[in-house]
Amino acid sequence: MSENPNQAARPRPYRLAELGLLILAIAVATSAYALVGLGVEDTIPANVYQYAAWLAALGLIIHVVVWWKAKYADPVLVPIAVLLNGLGLAMIYRVDLGRDEYQNSGMSQLIWMTLGVALAVGIIIFLGDHRWLRRYTFVSGFAALIFLLLPLIPGLGRTVNGARIWIGVGSMSFQPGEIAKILLAIFFAGYLVSYRDQLVLAGPKILGIRFPRLRDFGPIVIAWVASVGILVFEKDLGTSLLFFGLFVAMLYVATSKVSWIILGLGFFAAGAVAATFLFSHVQQRVSGWLNALTAEEYNKSPGGSYQLVQGLFGMSNGGLTGTGLGEGRPNMVPYAESDFIYASLGEELGMAGLFVILLCYLFIFQRGIKTAQQLRDGFGTLLATGLSFTIALQVFVVVGGVTRLIPLTGLTTPFLAQGGSSLIANWMIIALLLRISDNARRPVEEFHTGVLKITEDPDERTASAREAGNHNDTKRGVEGSDEAPTTNLGAADLDSTGPDEAPTTNLGTTGGER
């Protein structure tokens, strides 16, 4: 009797490989922490063992939960996230030691990491299927709008360095836009998978390019207005660029139409030029970018290019291999532990160290895109792409600003920079990618083991379509009741509303042919 092809191609969980990579990441992060103490104070920090135990406990907890609840999840994401987070903790501790007054910022960041890992664990345990999120497509969009408007509420919002993107309660502050980017990715994925056909097939052709109809043109206009609104009222150039770039990228992935990229770039260019002439804070960023090395711009206060130039000098001082952890002078750069932590790492780790860090981000993006390609449903494909692109675009914007490729935007480097809201949001993204990758790699026959239950859809149209599909399968002589039903993405994505829908294995017309 021939071997079942599903069993022959059964994917391996690779949990032991994840454990090995995780141990290596913890060892590197702990070594970096110890080297900072040696470089600055000529002695290993007294709490290095407690630090290593805490970091190891966080890594092992999420590893065990993934093994328990998502054993087919991608084995690379958790080790890379722990490695980046650990390097960020070491550099924050390094900058703190260089201050006149020690603020124990590294311990505060470790507490935020603990909260982020706890939320990630909760997502992995309680979110059994990423498709459940599609129920809340428009709720997510509305919640994202609320989060974006919170900093504008008098008495609640706070202005930091000219940008009103924070909310504060007592001594605690939080940046709600970090959570809003996840909610927007969910909203965009749900909306685009439902209206893909209208965006692709309808509309006039101009110069050989099919453009959308005016009624379908609305979403990109709304996204553009929202991004400009953030730029105007909250004075946050980075967040507005991130949100609009996220929407255009997901729109292109959903439709594969170059016209959306052309329209998106056109809208962005128009908004950027208008903002440069209308808003003083944008003019300062652009002027500091173009004229960074002039004496007038360097000495200008407030604004100016002092921070940017000091960061460039620091990276230049690091050279190829760096000065060594604890041996540089990153404190000469304002906000060396947050906005410019990439420049701080560049000085002490050198260009080689920065390339390794960029490779870590590239691996996260690559694993996310690979997961998107393996998925059986269009919503998951778009969501995984959107979440991966969020991290990639944020890294590009931050690194591009620090290296003077583009104007500074004020965004933080994922996992590395000091900031609780950014760290929590990025750990939530890792958790969602773990859940999605588990669904993508899990064998179809295991969807009957209780991991993903298959129930009837209450929608009568879906029930009729399923009955018709079963009738056609019977005619073709399909035998056995244990095989998961194969559905077309168009029907599955347009009609399904529950998290327990049957897994789709054919992307069909709506999801793009594989």
C-alpha positions as CSV (number, residue, x, y, z in Angstrom):
1,M,0.0,0.0,0.0
2,S,1.4,3.4,-1.0
3,E,2.4,5.9,1.7
4,N,0.0,8.7,2.3
5,P,1.5,11.8,0.6
6,N,0.4,14.0,3.5
7,Q,2.4,11.9,5.9
8,A,5.4,11.8,3.7
9,A,5.4,15.6,3.4
10,R,4.6,16.1,7.1
11,P,6.5,19.2,8.4
12,R,8.8,18.9,11.4
13,P,8.1,21.2,14.4
14,Y,11.8,22.2,14.9
15,R,11.2,23.0,18.5
16,L,14.5,21.6,19.6
17,A,16.2,23.8,17.0
18,E,14.3,26.8,18.4
19,L,15.6,25.9,21.9
20,G,19.2,25.7,20.7
21,L,18.9,29.1,19.0
22,L,17.2,30.5,22.0
23,I,20.0,29.4,24.3
24,L,22.6,31.0,21.9
25,A,20.6,34.2,21.9
26,I,20.5,34.4,25.7
27,A,24.2,33.7,25.9
28,V,25.0,36.5,23.5
29,A,22.7,38.9,25.2
30,T,24.1,38.1,28.7
31,S,27.7,38.4,27.4
32,A,26.9,41.8,25.9
33,Y,25.6,42.9,29.3
34,A,28.7,41.6,31.1
35,L,31.0,43.3,28.5
36,V,29.3,46.6,29.1
37,G,30.2,46.4,32.8
38,L,33.8,45.4,32.0
39,G,34.2,48.3,29.5
40,V,32.7,51.0,31.7
41,E,33.6,50.0,35.2
42,D,36.3,47.3,34.7
43,T,34.1,44.7,36.5
44,I,31.3,42.4,35.6
45,P,27.9,43.7,36.9
46,A,27.0,42.2,40.2
47,N,23.5,41.3,39.0
48,V,24.6,39.6,35.8
49,Y,23.4,36.2,37.0
50,Q,20.0,37.6,38.0
51,Y,19.8,39.3,34.6
52,A,20.7,36.1,32.8
53,A,18.1,34.1,34.8
54,W,15.4,36.6,34.1
55,L,16.1,36.7,30.4
56,A,16.3,33.0,30.2
57,A,13.0,32.5,32.1
58,L,11.2,34.8,29.7
59,G,12.7,33.1,26.7
60,L,11.9,29.6,28.0
61,I,8.4,30.5,29.0
62,I,7.4,31.6,25.5
63,H,9.3,28.6,24.1
64,V,7.3,26.1,26.2
65,V,4.0,27.9,25.4
66,V,4.8,27.7,21.7
67,W,5.7,24.0,22.0
68,W,2.5,23.4,23.8
69,K,0.0,25.5,21.8
70,A,1.7,26.2,18.4
71,K,4.2,23.4,17.9
72,Y,4.5,24.0,14.1
73,A,5.2,27.7,14.5
74,D,8.3,29.2,12.9
75,P,11.4,28.3,15.0
76,V,13.4,31.4,14.2
77,L,11.2,34.3,15.3
78,V,11.5,33.9,19.1
79,P,15.3,33.5,19.3
80,I,15.8,36.6,17.0
81,A,13.4,38.7,19.1
82,V,15.1,37.7,22.3
83,L,18.5,38.4,20.8
84,L,17.5,41.9,19.6
85,N,15.8,42.6,22.9
86,G,18.8,41.5,24.8
87,L,21.2,43.6,22.8
88,G,18.9,46.6,23.3
89,L,18.9,46.0,27.1
90,A,22.7,45.9,27.1
91,M,23.0,49.2,25.2
92,I,20.4,50.9,27.3
93,Y,22.4,49.8,30.4
94,R,25.5,51.2,28.7
95,V,24.0,54.6,28.1
96,D,22.7,54.7,31.6
97,L,26.1,54.1,33.0
98,G,27.4,57.1,31.1
99,R,24.9,59.5,32.7
100,D,25.7,61.7,35.6
101,E,22.9,60.2,37.5
102,Y,22.1,56.5,37.1
103,Q,18.4,56.0,36.3
104,N,18.2,52.1,36.1
105,S,16.7,52.4,32.6
106,G,17.8,48.9,31.7
107,M,15.7,47.4,34.6
108,S,12.6,49.4,33.5
109,Q,13.1,48.1,29.9
110,L,13.4,44.5,31.2
111,I,10.0,45.0,33.0
112,W,8.5,46.2,29.8
113,M,9.9,43.2,28.1
114,T,8.3,40.9,30.7
115,L,4.9,42.5,30.0
116,G,5.4,42.2,26.3
117,V,6.3,38.5,26.6
118,A,3.3,38.0,28.9
119,L,1.0,39.5,26.3
120,A,2.6,37.4,23.5
121,V,2.0,34.2,25.6
122,G,-1.6,35.2,26.1
123,I,-2.1,35.7,22.4
124,I,-0.6,32.3,21.6
125,I,-2.7,30.5,24.2
126,F,-6.1,32.2,23.7
127,L,-6.0,32.9,19.9
128,G,-6.4,29.5,18.5
129,D,-6.8,30.6,14.9
130,H,-5.8,33.9,13.4
131,R,-8.9,33.8,11.2
132,W,-11.0,34.6,14.3
133,L,-9.6,38.2,14.0
134,R,-11.5,38.6,10.7
135,R,-14.8,38.8,12.6
136,Y,-13.6,42.1,14.0
137,T,-12.4,43.8,10.8
138,F,-14.3,47.0,11.1
139,V,-14.2,46.9,14.9
140,S,-10.4,46.9,14.6
141,G,-10.5,49.8,12.2
142,F,-12.7,51.8,14.6
143,A,-10.5,50.9,17.6
144,A,-7.4,52.0,15.7
145,L,-9.0,55.4,15.0
146,I,-9.8,55.7,18.7
147,F,-6.2,54.9,19.7
148,L,-4.9,57.5,17.2
149,L,-7.2,60.2,18.6
150,L,-6.4,59.6,22.2
151,P,-3.3,61.8,22.3
152,L,-5.5,64.8,21.1
153,I,-7.7,64.6,24.2
154,P,-6.9,67.5,26.5
155,G,-5.5,66.4,29.8
156,L,-4.7,62.9,28.5
157,G,-2.4,63.5,25.6
158,R,1.2,64.6,26.2
159,T,3.6,66.5,23.9
160,V,7.1,65.1,23.8
161,N,9.8,66.8,21.6
162,G,7.1,68.6,19.7
163,A,5.1,65.5,18.8
164,R,1.7,64.8,20.5
165,I,1.7,61.0,20.3
166,W,1.7,60.1,23.9
167,I,-1.0,59.6,26.6
168,G,-0.2,59.8,30.3
169,V,-1.8,58.7,33.5
170,G,0.3,59.9,36.5
171,S,3.9,59.1,35.9
172,M,3.1,56.5,33.3
173,S,3.0,57.2,29.6
174,F,2.1,55.2,26.6
175,Q,2.1,55.6,22.8
176,P,-1.2,54.3,21.5
177,G,-0.1,54.5,17.9
178,E,2.0,51.4,18.4
179,I,-1.1,49.3,19.1
180,A,-3.0,51.1,16.4
181,K,-0.6,49.8,13.7
182,I,-1.5,46.2,14.6
183,L,-5.3,47.0,14.6
184,L,-4.9,48.7,11.2
185,A,-3.1,45.7,9.8
186,I,-6.1,43.5,10.9
187,F,-8.5,46.0,9.4
188,F,-6.7,46.3,6.1
189,A,-6.3,42.6,5.7
190,G,-10.1,42.0,6.4
191,Y,-11.2,44.8,4.1
192,L,-8.9,44.0,1.2
193,V,-9.6,40.3,1.1
194,S,-13.4,41.1,0.9
195,Y,-13.2,43.8,-1.8
196,R,-10.2,42.5,-3.8
197,D,-12.3,41.7,-6.9
198,Q,-13.8,45.2,-7.1
199,L,-10.3,46.7,-6.8
200,V,-8.8,44.4,-9.4
201,L,-11.4,44.0,-12.1
202,A,-13.4,47.2,-12.1
203,G,-12.3,50.6,-13.2
204,P,-11.1,52.3,-16.4
205,K,-7.9,51.8,-18.2
206,I,-5.6,54.8,-18.7
207,L,-2.4,54.3,-20.7
208,G,-2.7,50.5,-20.3
209,I,-3.0,50.7,-16.5
210,R,-6.4,49.8,-15.0
211,F,-7.2,52.3,-12.3
212,P,-9.9,51.7,-9.6
213,R,-13.4,53.2,-9.7
214,L,-14.1,56.3,-7.7
215,R,-16.2,54.3,-5.2
216,D,-13.3,51.9,-4.7
217,F,-10.9,54.8,-4.6
218,G,-12.3,55.8,-1.2
219,P,-10.1,53.7,1.1
220,I,-6.8,55.0,-0.2
221,V,-8.1,58.5,0.1
222,I,-9.2,57.8,3.7
223,A,-5.8,56.3,4.5
224,W,-4.1,59.4,3.0
225,V,-6.3,61.8,4.9
226,A,-5.7,59.9,8.2
227,S,-1.9,59.9,7.7
228,V,-2.0,63.7,6.9
229,G,-4.2,64.2,9.9
230,I,-1.7,62.6,12.2
231,L,1.0,64.7,10.6
232,V,-0.9,67.9,11.1
233,F,-2.5,67.5,14.5
234,E,0.0,65.2,16.3
235,K,3.1,66.4,14.4
236,D,4.4,62.9,14.0
237,L,6.0,62.4,10.6
238,G,7.1,58.8,11.2
239,T,3.8,57.3,12.3
240,S,1.9,59.0,9.3
241,L,4.5,57.5,6.9
242,L,4.3,54.1,8.6
243,F,0.5,53.9,8.4
244,F,0.2,55.0,4.8
245,G,3.1,52.8,3.6
246,L,1.5,49.8,5.4
247,F,-1.8,50.4,3.6
248,V,-0.3,50.8,0.1
249,A,1.9,47.8,0.5
250,M,-1.0,45.5,1.6
251,L,-3.1,47.0,-1.2
252,Y,-0.4,46.0,-3.7
253,V,-0.1,42.5,-2.3
254,A,-3.9,42.0,-2.4
255,T,-4.4,43.2,-6.0
256,S,-0.9,42.9,-7.7
257,K,-1.8,46.1,-9.5
258,V,1.0,48.6,-10.2
259,S,-1.6,51.4,-10.4
260,W,-2.0,51.3,-6.6
261,I,1.7,51.8,-6.1
262,I,1.7,54.7,-8.6
263,L,-1.3,56.3,-6.8
264,G,0.2,55.7,-3.4
265,L,3.5,57.2,-4.3
266,G,1.7,60.1,-5.9
267,F,-0.4,60.8,-2.9
268,F,2.6,60.5,-0.6
269,A,4.7,62.9,-2.7
270,A,1.9,65.5,-2.8
271,G,1.4,65.2,0.9
272,A,5.2,65.4,1.7
273,V,5.7,68.5,-0.5
274,A,2.6,70.3,0.9
275,A,3.7,69.4,4.5
276,T,7.2,70.8,3.8
277,F,5.8,74.2,2.9
278,L,2.9,74.3,5.4
279,F,4.3,72.9,8.7
280,S,7.3,74.2,10.5
281,H,8.2,71.0,12.2
282,V,8.4,69.2,8.8
283,Q,10.5,72.1,7.4
284,Q,13.0,71.6,10.3
285,R,13.4,67.9,9.6
286,V,13.9,68.5,5.9
287,S,16.3,71.4,6.5
288,G,18.3,69.4,9.0
289,W,18.5,66.5,6.5
290,L,19.6,68.5,3.5
291,N,22.0,71.0,5.3
292,A,23.1,68.8,8.2
293,L,26.8,69.7,8.0
294,T,26.4,73.4,7.8
295,A,27.4,75.5,10.9
296,E,24.1,77.3,10.9
297,E,22.0,74.1,10.9
298,Y,24.3,72.4,13.3
299,N,24.0,75.1,15.9
300,K,20.3,75.8,15.5
301,S,18.2,75.4,18.6
302,P,15.6,74.1,18.8
303,G,15.8,71.7,15.9
304,G,18.9,71.7,13.9
305,S,21.2,68.8,13.0
306,Y,23.3,68.4,16.1
307,Q,21.7,65.0,17.0
308,L,22.1,63.7,13.5
309,V,25.7,64.8,13.0
310,Q,26.8,63.5,16.4
311,G,25.3,60.1,15.5
312,L,27.1,60.1,12.2
313,F,30.4,61.0,13.9
314,G,29.8,58.2,16.5
315,M,29.3,55.5,13.8
316,S,32.3,56.8,12.0
317,N,34.4,56.5,15.2
318,G,33.2,52.9,15.4
319,G,34.6,52.0,12.0
320,L,34.3,48.4,10.8
321,T,34.6,46.5,14.1
322,G,33.6,49.1,16.7
323,T,35.2,50.4,19.8
324,G,33.9,47.6,21.9
325,L,31.0,47.5,24.3
326,G,31.5,50.1,27.0
327,E,34.4,51.7,25.2
328,G,32.7,54.3,23.1
329,R,31.0,57.7,23.9
330,P,27.3,57.2,22.8
331,N,26.1,59.7,25.5
332,M,27.3,62.5,23.3
333,V,24.3,61.8,21.1
334,P,20.9,63.0,22.4
335,Y,18.4,60.2,23.0
336,A,21.2,57.6,22.5
337,E,19.1,54.9,24.2
338,S,15.9,55.5,22.2
339,D,15.8,57.3,18.8
340,F,19.5,56.9,18.1
341,I,20.3,53.5,19.7
342,Y,21.2,52.3,16.2
343,A,24.0,54.9,16.1
344,S,25.1,53.9,19.6
345,L,25.4,50.3,18.6
346,G,27.2,51.3,15.4
347,E,29.9,53.1,17.5
348,E,30.6,50.2,19.8
349,L,29.8,47.2,17.5
350,G,31.0,48.8,14.2
351,M,29.6,48.3,10.8
352,A,29.9,44.5,11.1
353,G,27.7,44.6,14.2
354,L,25.1,46.8,12.4
355,F,25.0,44.4,9.5
356,V,24.3,41.5,11.8
357,I,21.5,43.5,13.4
358,L,20.0,44.3,10.0
359,L,20.2,40.6,9.0
360,C,18.2,39.7,12.1
361,Y,15.4,42.1,11.0
362,L,15.7,40.7,7.5
363,F,15.2,37.2,8.8
364,I,12.0,38.3,10.6
365,F,10.7,39.9,7.4
366,Q,11.7,36.9,5.3
367,R,10.1,34.4,7.7
368,G,6.9,36.5,7.8
369,I,6.7,36.6,4.0
370,K,7.4,32.9,3.7
371,T,4.6,32.2,6.2
372,A,2.3,34.4,4.1
373,Q,3.1,32.3,1.0
374,Q,2.4,29.1,2.8
375,L,-1.0,30.1,4.2
376,R,-4.3,28.6,3.0
377,D,-6.4,31.7,3.4
378,G,-6.2,35.2,1.9
379,F,-6.9,37.0,5.2
380,G,-3.9,35.3,6.9
381,T,-1.7,36.0,3.8
382,L,-2.4,39.7,4.0
383,L,-2.2,39.9,7.8
384,A,1.2,38.1,7.8
385,T,2.5,40.4,5.0
386,G,1.2,43.5,6.8
387,L,2.8,42.6,10.1
388,S,6.1,41.7,8.5
389,F,6.1,44.9,6.4
390,T,5.4,47.0,9.5
391,I,8.6,45.9,11.1
392,A,10.6,46.2,7.9
393,L,9.3,49.7,7.1
394,Q,9.9,50.9,10.6
395,V,13.5,49.6,10.5
396,F,14.0,51.2,7.1
397,V,12.7,54.6,8.3
398,V,14.7,54.6,11.5
399,V,18.0,53.4,9.9
400,G,17.5,55.7,6.9
401,G,17.0,58.7,9.2
402,V,20.0,57.9,11.5
403,T,22.3,57.4,8.4
404,R,20.9,60.5,6.7
405,L,19.4,58.6,3.8
406,I,16.0,60.2,4.6
407,P,14.8,62.9,7.1
408,L,14.5,61.9,10.7
409,T,11.1,60.7,11.7
410,G,11.1,60.0,15.4
411,L,10.2,56.3,15.2
412,T,12.0,53.8,17.4
413,T,14.0,50.7,16.4
414,P,12.0,47.6,17.0
415,F,13.1,45.6,20.1
416,L,16.3,47.6,20.5
417,A,15.2,51.1,21.5
418,Q,14.0,52.1,25.0
419,G,10.2,52.5,25.1
420,G,7.6,50.3,26.6
421,S,4.8,50.8,24.1
422,S,7.0,50.0,21.1
423,L,8.4,46.9,22.8
424,I,4.9,45.6,23.8
425,A,3.6,46.1,20.3
426,N,6.5,44.3,18.6
427,W,6.2,41.3,20.9
428,M,2.5,41.2,20.0
429,I,3.4,41.1,16.4
430,I,5.8,38.2,17.0
431,A,3.0,36.3,18.8
432,L,0.6,36.9,15.9
433,L,3.3,35.7,13.4
434,L,3.9,32.6,15.5
435,R,0.2,31.8,15.5
436,I,-0.2,32.4,11.8
437,S,2.9,30.3,11.0
438,D,1.6,27.4,13.0
439,N,-1.6,27.5,11.0
440,A,0.4,27.7,7.8
441,R,2.7,24.7,8.5
442,R,0.3,22.5,10.4
443,P,-0.7,19.4,8.4
444,V,-4.2,19.4,7.1
445,E,-5.2,16.2,8.9
446,E,-4.4,17.8,12.3
447,F,-7.2,20.4,11.9
448,H,-9.5,17.5,13.1
449,T,-7.6,17.0,16.4
450,G,-9.2,19.9,18.2
451,V,-6.5,22.4,17.4
452,L,-8.8,24.0,14.8
453,K,-12.3,22.7,15.0
454,I,-14.5,22.6,11.9
455,T,-18.0,23.8,12.3
456,E,-20.9,24.7,10.1
457,D,-21.1,28.3,9.0
458,P,-24.4,29.9,10.0
459,D,-24.6,31.9,6.8
460,E,-27.1,30.2,4.5
461,R,-25.2,31.1,1.4
462,T,-22.1,29.4,2.7
463,A,-24.1,26.3,3.8
464,S,-25.6,26.0,0.3
465,A,-22.2,26.4,-1.3
466,R,-20.8,23.7,1.0
467,E,-23.6,21.3,0.2
468,A,-23.0,21.9,-3.5
469,G,-19.3,21.3,-3.0
470,N,-19.9,18.1,-1.2
471,H,-22.3,17.0,-4.0
472,N,-19.6,17.7,-6.6
473,D,-17.0,15.8,-4.5
474,T,-19.4,12.8,-4.3
475,K,-19.7,12.8,-8.1
476,R,-15.9,12.8,-8.5
477,G,-15.7,9.8,-6.1
478,V,-13.9,11.5,-3.2
479,E,-13.8,8.9,-0.4
480,G,-13.2,9.2,3.3
481,S,-14.6,11.6,5.8
482,D,-11.4,12.4,7.6
483,E,-9.9,14.7,5.0
484,A,-10.3,18.4,5.6
485,P,-12.5,20.1,3.0
486,T,-10.9,22.0,0.3
487,T,-12.5,25.3,-0.4
488,N,-12.0,28.2,-2.7
489,L,-10.6,31.3,-1.1
490,G,-13.3,33.5,-2.6
491,A,-16.1,31.6,-0.9
492,A,-14.2,31.0,2.3
493,D,-13.0,34.5,2.7
494,L,-16.2,36.3,1.6
495,D,-18.7,34.2,3.6
496,S,-16.9,32.9,6.6
497,T,-17.4,34.7,9.9
498,G,-16.1,32.4,12.6
499,P,-12.7,31.3,13.8
500,D,-13.5,27.7,13.4
501,E,-14.1,27.6,9.7
502,A,-12.6,24.8,7.7
503,P,-9.0,25.3,6.5
504,T,-8.7,26.4,2.8
505,T,-6.1,24.7,0.7
506,N,-6.9,26.4,-2.7
507,L,-6.3,30.1,-3.0
508,G,-8.5,30.2,-6.1
509,T,-9.3,33.5,-7.8
510,T,-9.4,35.8,-4.9
511,G,-6.3,34.8,-3.1
512,G,-4.0,34.6,-6.1
513,E,-3.0,31.4,-7.8
514,R,-0.2,29.4,-6.2
